[in-house]
Amino acid sequence: MKEYANPEVLVTTEWVAEHLDDPGVRIVESDEDVILYEVGHVPGAVKVDWHTELQDQLIRDYVNAEAFEQLVSQKGIANDHTVVFYGDKSNWWATYAFWVFKLFSHERCRIMDGGRQKWIDEGREFTKEVPQHPPTTYKVTTINEEAIRAFREDVDKHLEGQNPLVDVRSPGEYTGELLHMEDYPQEGALRGGHIPGAASIPWGTAVNENQTFKSAGELWSIYKEQNNLDPADDIIAYCRIGERSSHTWFVLTYLLGYQNVRNYDGSWTEWGNLVRAPIEKP
């Protein structure tokens, strides 16, 4: 797979098509547009709604271990299943679901390269039938939060140590010209700009026009050669609410093999609204 550091973490649409009936595989669709699954999905795929199922509905956080166990068990996913994630928008919410599963230390996680759009472009089978996988008794044994998730206080320490921060939002959001992601005016912050010292590397630079990931060489050029991010650096990535930055976290961690990358899922909707939190504008 294009000489990635961890090539096994990406699977092709061909691989998925060949494993639709594999009892050791569960396919998960997680979309930004939450109605797409009902329009049609990969046969055998279950839906995981990032907003109602992965997010706690009372506090701003992902669900706790007990709720995650219940959710995954109901979806028919066992601890030993290989879980293949895919979705719309070049897999940005699929990588968020992948990140949450890794927070709960699920071992066998994969991303279908090219996501939903590549499956459509190739004319592969879609269905509206919802699979009835037998429920499981999923158990969370370890929570991996410290290694891959950053909080506000971690960003404060990062600033003190002058460690690299990556802002993966659009250039307009980074400069402060936009207080929200394009076409999402209801999801803005009080202030525009970026966290001091953060490099602007929009998440979409990591993918091709067909929504597949760029080669390792192209990604290395973007992150290492153009932006001086070293594989040994302690890196925090952020966006608006953590979904686009989970995509960059995935690229750096799994495709390029960076060892110390965390996703700040509080991101700009937290930082941009904090009293006395410093920001920069060009």
Buried (B, 14 or more C-beta within 10 A) or exposed (E): BBEBBEEEBBBBBEBBBEBBEBEEBBBBBBBBEBEBBEEBBBBBBBBBBBEEBBBEEEEEEBBEBEBBBEBBBBBBBBBEBBBBBBBBBBBBBBBBBBBBBBBBBBEBBBBBBBBBBBBBEEEBEBEEEEBEBEBBEBEBEEBEBEBBBBBEEBBEEBBEEEBBBBBBBBEBBBBBEBBBBEEEEEEBBEBBBBBEBBBBBBBBBBBEEEBBBBBBEBBBEBBBEEEEBEBEBBBBBBBBBBBBBBBBBBBBBBBBEBEBBBBBBBBBBBBBEBEEBEBBEE
